[in-house]
């Protein structure tokens, strides 16, 4: 076993958030050979049930943006997935998912980063990841942050959440599909 294997055992048995509605079930995929890192929000119920990250319609849309199939996406030797919250946070009063738990990323991200030395591109999916990793450079809104994606490269690329709830956002912002996704696909293909 490697030090990373030992750490992942600790991460996957984490019980920091025993009060979660479905209980703790950390979902994370990290390999020291990964060249692409996806930092999203937190698992939804389907991901919690299966233990497979982005195993839902949001994941289908994200894979489409990246231009990769499921086998490539789930090859953790190439793609690491480290959300802001590793466990399903529950439902808010509006029927959407609650924000990622605030103790998760500060506890585990600093311990996992040293094993991600080969990562060349970090996708910051949604405002929680962008707030943590672009604290000074982030724009006032998520839309403005994503629209300024070129200014965060080459290491970081902010993206909206690929949820079906953001379909309206995508229609209002055609530049995303016209400008950002072709470059994202090009960079991902080059990395993988």
C-alpha positions in Angstrom: 0.0 0.0 0.0 1.1 3.5 -0.8 0.7 6.6 1.4 -2.1 7.7 -1.0 -3.9 4.3 -0.5 -3.7 4.8 3.2 -5.0 8.3 3.0 -7.9 7.3 0.7 -8.9 4.6 3.3 -9.1 7.4 5.9 -11.0 9.7 3.6 -13.5 7.0 2.6 -14.1 6.1 6.3 -14.5 9.7 7.3 -17.4 10.4 9.8 -16.9 14.1 10.3 -20.6 14.6 9.2 -22.5 11.9 11.0 -25.6 14.1 11.0 -26.1 13.9 7.2 -29.6 12.7 6.2 -28.3 9.6 4.4 -25.2 9.3 6.6 -21.6 9.7 5.5 -20.4 8.0 2.3 -17.4 9.9 0.9 -17.1 9.7 -2.8 -13.7 10.7 -4.2 -11.3 9.4 -6.9 -7.6 10.4 -6.8 -4.6 8.9 -8.4 -1.1 10.3 -8.5 -1.0 9.8 -12.3 -4.1 11.9 -13.0 -3.6 14.9 -15.3 -7.1 16.3 -15.0 -8.8 17.1 -11.7 -12.5 17.9 -11.4 -13.6 19.8 -8.3 -17.4 19.9 -8.1 -19.9 20.5 -5.3 -21.0 17.3 -3.6 -22.6 14.0 -4.5 -26.4 13.8 -5.2 -28.6 10.9 -4.1 -27.8 8.7 -7.1 -24.1 9.2 -6.5 -24.5 8.5 -2.8 -26.4 5.3 -3.6 -23.9 4.0 -6.2 -20.6 5.5 -4.9 -19.8 6.5 -8.4 -19.2 10.3 -8.9 -21.1 12.2 -11.6 -23.2 9.1 -12.1 -26.3 11.0 -13.2 -27.6 13.4 -15.8 -25.2 16.1 -14.7 -22.4 13.7 -15.3 -23.7 12.9 -18.8 -23.6 16.7 -19.6 -20.2 17.1 -18.0 -18.8 14.2 -20.1 -20.3 15.8 -23.2 -18.6 19.1 -22.3 -15.3 17.3 -21.9 -15.7 15.1 -25.0 -15.0 11.9 -23.2 -16.9 8.6 -22.8 -17.7 6.9 -19.5 -14.7 4.6 -19.6 -12.3 7.5 -20.0 -14.1 9.6 -17.5 -13.9 6.9 -14.8 -10.2 6.0 -15.5 -8.8 7.5 -12.3 -5.3 7.1 -13.6 -6.2 10.0 -15.9 -9.0 11.9 -14.2 -9.2 12.7 -10.5 -12.5 13.7 -8.9 -12.3 15.6 -5.6 -15.5 17.5 -4.8 -15.9 20.3 -2.2 -18.0 18.0 -0.1 -17.4 14.2 -0.4 -20.8 13.2 1.0 -24.4 13.9 0.0 -25.4 17.0 2.0 -29.2 16.6 1.9 -32.0 18.8 0.4 -32.6 22.5 1.1 -36.0 24.1 1.5 -36.3 24.8 -2.2 -35.9 21.1 -3.2 -32.3 21.5 -4.4 -29.2 20.0 -2.7 -27.8 21.8 0.3 -24.3 23.3 -0.1 -21.3 21.1 0.5 -20.4 20.7 4.1 -17.9 23.4 5.1 -15.6 21.1 7.0 -14.9 18.6 4.2 -12.6 20.5 1.8 -10.5 22.2 4.5 -9.9 18.8 6.1 -9.2 16.6 3.1 -8.1 18.8 0.1 -4.8 19.9 1.6 -3.9 16.2 2.4 -4.8 15.0 -1.1 -3.2 17.8 -3.1 0.4 16.6 -2.6 -0.5 13.4 -4.5 -1.8 15.4 -7.5 1.5 16.7 -8.8 0.7 15.6 -12.4 -2.5 17.5 -12.6 -2.2 20.1 -15.4 -5.9 21.2 -15.6 -8.3 21.7 -12.7 -12.0 22.2 -13.6 -13.8 24.2 -11.0 -17.4 23.2 -11.4 -19.8 25.6 -9.7 -19.5 28.5 -7.4 -18.3 26.6 -4.3 -15.1 25.3 -6.0 -14.6 28.7 -7.6 -14.9 30.5 -4.3 -12.3 28.2 -2.7 -9.7 28.1 -5.5 -10.1 31.6 -7.1 -10.6 33.7 -4.0 -9.0 36.9 -5.3 -9.6 36.5 -9.0 -13.2 35.4 -8.9 -15.7 37.8 -10.4 -18.9 39.0 -8.6 -21.0 36.3 -10.2 -20.5 32.8 -11.4 -21.5 33.8 -14.9 -18.8 36.5 -15.0 -16.3 34.1 -13.5 -17.0 31.5 -16.2 -17.0 34.1 -18.9 -13.5 35.2 -17.8 -12.2 31.6 -18.0 -9.2 32.5 -20.1 -7.8 34.6 -17.3 -7.5 31.6 -14.9 -5.5 29.4 -17.2 -3.6 27.4 -17.9 -4.2 25.6 -14.5 -7.8 26.4 -13.7 -11.0 26.5 -15.8 -14.2 27.5 -14.1 -17.4 25.9 -15.3 -21.1 26.2 -14.4 -22.6 23.2 -12.7 -23.9 20.8 -15.5 -27.2 20.3 -13.7 -30.4 20.2 -15.7 -31.4 23.2 -13.5 -28.8 25.2 -15.5 -30.3 24.5 -18.9 -31.8 28.0 -18.9 -28.4 29.5 -18.0 -26.8 27.6 -21.0 -29.5 29.0 -23.3 -28.9 32.6 -22.1 -25.1 32.2 -22.5 -24.5 30.8 -25.9 -20.8 31.8 -25.7 -20.3 28.9 -23.3 -21.0 26.2 -26.0 -19.5 28.4 -28.8 -16.2 29.4 -27.2 -15.5 27.6 -23.9 -16.5 24.0 -24.6 -14.5 23.6 -27.8 -11.4 24.7 -26.0 -12.2 22.5 -23.0 -12.5 19.5 -25.3 -9.3 20.3 -27.1 -7.4 20.7 -23.8 -8.9 17.5 -22.3 -8.0 15.5 -25.4 -4.5 16.8 -25.3 -4.1 15.8 -21.7 -5.6 12.4 -22.0 
